[in-house]
Amino acid sequence: MVKSILVMDRDRDILDIVTYILVERGYAVLSLLSDERIFNQIHVFSPNVLLLDIFNPNEEGTATCRAIKAAAKTKHIPIIAMSTHVKLADIKGKCADDVLPKPFDLE
């Protein structure tokens, strides 16, 4: 069974690179440029994991991530936050199961 990953990043270039890498490794990928209608997309696509771009670990920056973890139908889905912010632990502590610093090594 193919694992599915929903990737949301506001930077088209990063989104395209991450999507390409994951598809090449055999994952089914749904790519989003914004978090608009993300709950609908999660419901339709049923991803095994979410990769979410989080610009800032403040309340506004983590709102989508926290909402996903708070909702009964989505709280079980692991979230990996991608961020350039220096305080990645703050993101992990607020909503993400793990973090991936940006820029990241393609390997």
Secondary structure per residue as TSV (DSSP state, phi and psi in degrees):
chain	resnum	aa	ss	phi	psi
A	1	M	-	360.0	129.9
A	2	V	-	-74.7	131.1
A	3	K	-	-79.0	144.6
A	4	S	E	-116.6	142.5
A	5	I	E	-131.7	128.7
A	6	L	E	-96.7	124.4
A	7	V	E	-115.4	127.9
A	8	M	E	-125.3	118.3
A	9	D	-	-144.6	137.8
A	10	R	S	-79.3	-10.5
A	11	D	-	-99.3	113.6
A	12	R	H	-56.8	-41.0
A	13	D	H	-63.5	-45.4
A	14	I	H	-64.9	-43.5
A	15	L	H	-58.3	-44.8
A	16	D	H	-64.5	-41.8
A	17	I	H	-65.8	-48.5
A	18	V	H	-61.5	-43.8
A	19	T	H	-61.1	-46.8
A	20	Y	H	-58.4	-47.6
A	21	I	H	-61.1	-44.8
A	22	L	H	-68.7	-40.6
A	23	V	H	-64.1	-42.1
A	24	E	H	-61.4	-27.5
A	25	R	T	-91.2	6.3
A	26	G	T	95.9	8.2
A	27	Y	-	-87.4	150.0
A	28	A	E	-84.9	129.2
A	29	V	E	-127.9	134.5
A	30	L	E	-113.0	122.5
A	31	S	E	-107.2	133.0
A	32	L	E	-128.2	139.2
A	33	L	S	-90.1	-9.1
A	34	S	S	-151.0	169.6
A	35	D	-	-92.7	9.0
A	36	E	T	-61.5	132.4
A	37	R	T	59.2	25.1
A	38	I	H	-63.5	-35.4
A	39	F	H	-64.6	-40.2
A	40	N	H	-62.6	-43.7
A	41	Q	H	-65.2	-38.2
A	42	I	H	-63.1	-43.8
A	43	H	H	-61.6	-44.3
A	44	V	H	-73.1	-43.0
A	45	F	H	-86.1	-26.7
A	46	S	-	50.7	61.3
A	47	P	-	-70.9	152.3
A	48	N	S	-80.2	-25.9
A	49	V	E	-153.6	154.4
A	50	L	E	-116.6	134.2
A	51	L	E	-109.7	112.6
A	52	L	E	-117.9	131.6
A	53	D	E	-74.7	123.5
A	54	I	-	-126.5	113.2
A	55	F	S	-73.4	-41.0
A	56	N	-	-143.7	136.5
A	57	P	S	-79.5	21.6
A	58	N	S	-82.0	-177.9
A	59	E	T	-59.2	-44.3
A	60	E	T	-68.4	-42.2
A	61	G	T	-66.9	-27.6
A	62	T	T	-105.6	9.2
A	63	A	H	-58.1	-47.3
A	64	T	H	-64.8	-45.3
A	65	C	H	-59.3	-46.6
A	66	R	H	-65.2	-38.0
A	67	A	H	-64.7	-39.6
A	68	I	H	-63.4	-43.4
A	69	K	H	-71.9	-22.1
A	70	A	H	-86.4	-21.9
A	71	A	S	-80.8	133.6
A	72	A	T	-57.4	-37.8
A	73	K	T	-80.3	-12.1
A	74	T	T	-125.6	-8.0
A	75	K	T	-63.2	-20.3
A	76	H	T	-80.0	-13.7
A	77	I	S	-79.4	122.8
A	78	P	-	-63.5	140.1
A	79	I	E	-118.6	128.1
A	80	I	E	-111.3	118.4
A	81	A	E	-88.7	132.8
A	82	M	E	-105.2	129.4
A	83	S	E	-156.6	151.2
A	84	T	-	-94.5	-5.1
A	85	H	-	-66.1	142.1
A	86	V	S	-72.9	-22.2
A	87	K	-	-101.5	66.0
A	88	L	H	-63.5	-31.3
A	89	A	H	-61.3	-30.6
A	90	D	H	-64.2	-37.8
A	91	I	H	-68.5	-45.5
A	92	K	H	-61.5	-38.1
A	93	G	H	-70.4	-25.2
A	94	K	H	-89.9	-35.5
A	95	C	T	-160.1	-31.4
A	96	A	-	-83.1	148.8
A	97	D	S	-79.5	-26.6
A	98	D	E	-158.2	169.5
A	99	V	E	-131.9	151.1
A	100	L	E	-127.2	112.0
A	101	P	E	-69.2	142.9
A	102	K	S	-110.3	140.6
A	103	P	S	-69.5	156.3
A	104	F	-	-123.6	158.5
A	105	D	-	-77.0	130.8
A	106	L	-	-63.8	-20.3
A	107	E	-	-74.6	360.0
